Amino acid sequence: MAKEKVDLLIENASELVTLRGGTKRPLLGEKMRDLGIIKGGSIAVRNGRIVSVAKTREIKGKFESEETIDASGKLVMPSFVDPHTHLVFAGSREDEFEMRIQGSTYMEILEKGSGILKTVNETRKASKEKLLKNCRKTLDIMLRHGTTTMEAKSGYGLTTKDEIKCLEVMKLLAQEHPIDIVRTFLGAHAIPVEYKDKADEYVNLVINEMVPAVTSRRLAEFCDVFCEKGVFSVEQSRRILLSGRKHGLLPKLHADEMTRLGGAELAAEMRAVSADHLLFASDNGLRAMAKQGTVAVLLPGASFSLMMNRYADARKIIQLGVPVALGTDYNPSCWVENEQTVIALACREMRMTSAEAIVATTVNAAHAVNRAQNIGTLEPYKKADIIVLDVPNQKFLGYRFGVNLVDKVIKEGKLVVDEGVISE
Ligand code: ZN
């Protein structure tokens, strides 16, 4: 019988992580420990999509290809989805990091006009070209570390013009780079200096001017708010998310990061796609999220960088049946591009197993950005977004840390990183 021709075969993986069954709904509770592993597995790819996933003998009996990748002794899995980044910014904040080492808190730094507001200042001054150049570097690093889809938030412009500028930078980047970028409007990231003590006026600007300007240009699909004591209240956050929803933006929320404000409850009430951080979320809020299917995007890199000595209670969140995803929170106060580092932190500081952390950085993260129909698992018809890691089994993720374990990255069937280097 003639073999069916395909474009690419990835063969002989010591473990092939399929995550089958995670497309319709995120994997919850105990199911986060079942990765659907095929030992000695292979994948057939055609036109950028997965055609078949099975034992190597079965795949080789059915398919042939001129291009093959031998994954003997290696782990093959869906590439990472980073569901929470603040990609576009100018400058850096290493001085503030040193202040934190010496004991200043995030809010103290913010009150001194540093923190977010320093980055806002520099981002406003930066040209589109400058921002593009910065971001290209970041995206290359992320790609080499196995991320092929990311969410990116605006939020360092805080004027209509500068928020649009940052979202347009993301749009341009996505056209030229292999990484897919999901755009989120976060005009309510901080209250800019010119609106100090006039938060409600700024909220009105976000609602009346920014949201319509962003949506009429089709620059975002999500709307997010930093709902926090001293930033945006629950009531202000609700108004902004409602106006976003009216204009077709799906809600997301920075919720209960520093204080218990009721962010988790608000996210559930708004039927948000995700609520992120959640260090101080109440049990009732988490239960409401579980009921709505709102994904908890946990960001241990932020706790680690802010030296909070506190992490989201991942064990409880998983046990309550909330879908859990993990993101980098890449931003100038938490400068990490690598989801493998986040997995290492999640295992150690939040007692997630490597299997749970893999689910949280792939299929559940795809749900957190509304992309699970196309990515996040290795199953027929999905995009062939695949990574090959130079480790023999999935338990090495998190266990080995501080180096890049990703050997190859395949984006829609194309080898874009080989032996850790981006292909030209
Ligand atoms: Zn954030």
Boltz pocket constraint, residues with backbone or C-beta under 6 A from the ligand:
constraints:
  - pocket:
      binder: B
      contacts: [[A, 84], [A, 86], [A, 254], [A, 329]]
      max_distance: 6.0
